[in-house]
């Protein structure tokens, strides 16, 4: 790393300068210089957000200790990160004894993508009185020996994910008396299917010695086998969260779980091989709040399988056996969030929902293209606030899907094939705050969206929209609007005067009384830049709309009607021009040989023409004007 050179500072007293602030700047620079005083060339030395001195050696393919001797680092570092860039460009790290000597303040040690194959006996002991977090993920560890973690009595978090660990000494965790989080996912762990010492011999049916303070255990994506012995769970009496997803399990010793883990609140058994859930199984764990059985080949769920549970969430997604939800499976159960995505559902009767009609607040039925949507089919769910219906292959949706007492606040209809939405659909959804209509084929924005006065987030991205009604722009740009996020990107926008109101709003740098601006609402995303871009005219394709000029598009009334400001179209009949919103053409297009059309037929009663608008060369032109008018490109 090249050395940083500071320029020479010349100064004299100036009463306009805030010298206390300047002193703080110099103090910060001095601290920076101290932190970097003995920083290795391949590392970055800084102070983290908690004020801890940190050394980061990342993505350099370092050889430890050959080219980077950890023993030579400053003795007062608190966070040490050794991280190869990936599996293709890893570091090469070995940890011989005494490599961490004279590091009495080290609190966190991260070594990843480093081809670490072993941990020396007592290697970590010198930092035992200070180390709180040890992260050895994405390495090549295969064996854990008895003294690998000797002396680490202060470690609370241990991460060993993405290694090749298959065997470990039964006492390897015995030194970790303060451990609360243990994560060993994506290894090669197997559990012996024996129930006693006489059966097990030299094998172990347990993960190790008792860990009485452990609250979180993740051993997902390990080939544990079709069953786990009762003895396995006796070592974790305080456990709150258990993740055993993708472990090849066929069943669980539910009674052993109940006896050993009275405080268990969350269990993830997704991606296993459970064929059925009988009564008096999951329901034995009376303190459970979150249950995940997704992606199992479940064929049967008994009535009462969840009897008496007060669940915050239940995930049964990706279980596709027909009629799996028959037989009142939710009797005597309370569920807050229910996920039924990708289950091949064709119907959802009120008998399924009636037991949870008051407790259910969030429902996900995405990925069920065969599900028949009935009028007011969710009316029985009295407190439903969130409904997700993605990937349903919907071409249309019943206008009366919801009743007037709807409590819905979030609706996700994204990734369907919706072409149009009935104007009446949104009428009952007065409490809606978030609406996702992204990734559809919608060509016109329903004007009834204006009735959603509580709407805060609206996603219309990746549709077929070319214009946005002025009335909606006026509503959303009003200081009284509650809208804070409007996704409009990836639409084929026609950047003519029909889009002038939106362009002006987005181009404004000023904010309203709520601190909002059009740019912040439309163009500033949470994770990326998402300002909508022009699709037409071709010369403007790809340009963000906030840099488009609306020079010839002029507001003429409180309704923001846009009239022509181009002298080449001033020969239009005054009656037609004043009664209608005539849009000026983008640069490069002009009207030639236009004639007066005072005699054209007009519906006097409605004061509107009977001709339909068409789009030619990206301009909205009345058919009444087209009769004796030709177009050319300059």
Protein Blocks (a to p, Z undefined) as FASTA:
>chain_A
ZZdddddddddddfkbcfklmmmmmmmmmmmmmmmmmgcfkbccdddfkopacdddehkl
pacfklmcfklpcfkbfbdcdddfblklccdddddehklgoilkbmbdcdehklpabdce
hklmmmmmmombdcfehiabfbdcfklmgoilmbmbdcfehiabfbdcfklmmmmmmbcb
dcfehiabdcdfbfbfklnmmacfbfbdcdfkbfbdcfehiafbjbdcfklmmmmmmbfb
dcfehklpabdcfklmmmmmmmbcbdcfehiabfbdcehilmmmmmbcbdcfehiabfbd
cehklgoiacfbdcfehiabghklggilmgoiacfbdcfehklpabdcfklmmmmmmmpm
bdcfehilklccdehklmmmmmbcbdcdehklpabdcfklpcfkbcbfbdcfehiabfbd
cfklmmmmmmbcbdcfehiabfbdcfklmmmmmbfbdcfehiabfbdcfklmmmmmpmkb
cbfbdcfehiacdfbfklmmmmmmmmpmbdcfkopafklmmmmcfkbccbdcdfbdfklg
oiafklpccklpccfbfnopacdfbfklmmpcfklmmmpccddddehiacehiacfklpc
cdfknopafbdcddeehiacdfklmmmcccddZZ
